[in-house]
Amino acid sequence: MQHERDTMNDKMPSRQKRAEILPYNLPPRGLDRLQSAAYIGISASLFDAMVKDGRMPKPKRINGRTIWDLRAIDRAFDKIPGGSADDAGEWDFEL
């Protein structure tokens, strides 16, 4: 009976178990809403606003799941102004 349960668990992994399958240095390609917000260091409500106004990408629908593409989030984040070498000087001062 235990073996059957283990086999069933291997066929249908939970969210937590799916995350444990990947090596630590390989993040999942698809992120849910909370993971997406945490990935760029903001709250879920700000992430929602950024999706709505186009600063962050729209999600993909996979069956019943709503998933954001990690690479699309990276591209959108790169387009947000600030923090580049061109913006140097904000904290520069002479002593």
N, C-alpha and C positions, 0 to 999 in steps of 0.2 A: 504494500500500500504506500509506504514512504517513497519507494522508487518511482511509482506512478506519479505522485505529487511533485517530485523533483523534476521528472520529465515534463510534466505540464508547465511547471514554472519556467523551464528552459524555452518552451514554445511561446509563451506569452509573458515577456518580462514587464515588470512594473516600471513606472517612470524612474524610480530610484535605482532599480536594478539595471535599466538601460544606461543610466549615467555611470554605473559602476563597471560596465562592460568596456567602455572606452578608457584608454590610458589617460593619466592625469594631464599629460602634455598635449592631448588632442581634444579640444572642446567640441561639443556637438555642433553640427552645421546648422541645425534648426533650433531656435529658442522659443520658448513660450513668452508671453507678455511680461511676466515678472522677471524672468531671466534676461530678456532683452533690455529692460530698464536698468537692471542691476549691472549688466555688461558695460553700459556707458555711464554708469554712476549717477543715475537720476531716479526719481520716484516714478511709480507706475502712472500716476496721473499726469505728470509732465511728459512722460513718454507718449501717452495717449494724445495729448495736445500736439506734440511734435509730429505724430503720424497724421493727425487731422490737418495740420497746416502744411504738410509736405516736407518737413525737415527730416523726418524719418520715413523709411519705406513702408508701404502697405504690406500686410502679412499674406502668406500663402495659405490656402485651405487644403488640408490633406485629410480626406474623409471628414470627420467631425472636429479635427484639431485645427487650431489657428497657430501658425508657426511663422516666425521671422527668420529670414536668411541671414546668418551671421555676416557673410561677405557684403550683403546689401547694407546692413547696419554700419559696417566699417566704411563703405563708400560714402554713405550719407553723413557719417560723423566727420569724415575728412573734409567735407564741403562746408561744415559749420565754421564761420569766421573765428579767428583768434587762435593764439597759441602757436602760430607758425613763426619761422625765422623772420618773415616780413613784419611781424608784429613786435619784434624785439624793441626794447626801449621802455616799455611800460614800467619795468622795475629797475631800469638802469639809472644809476646816479653815481656821482663821484664823491669820494670821501675826502 
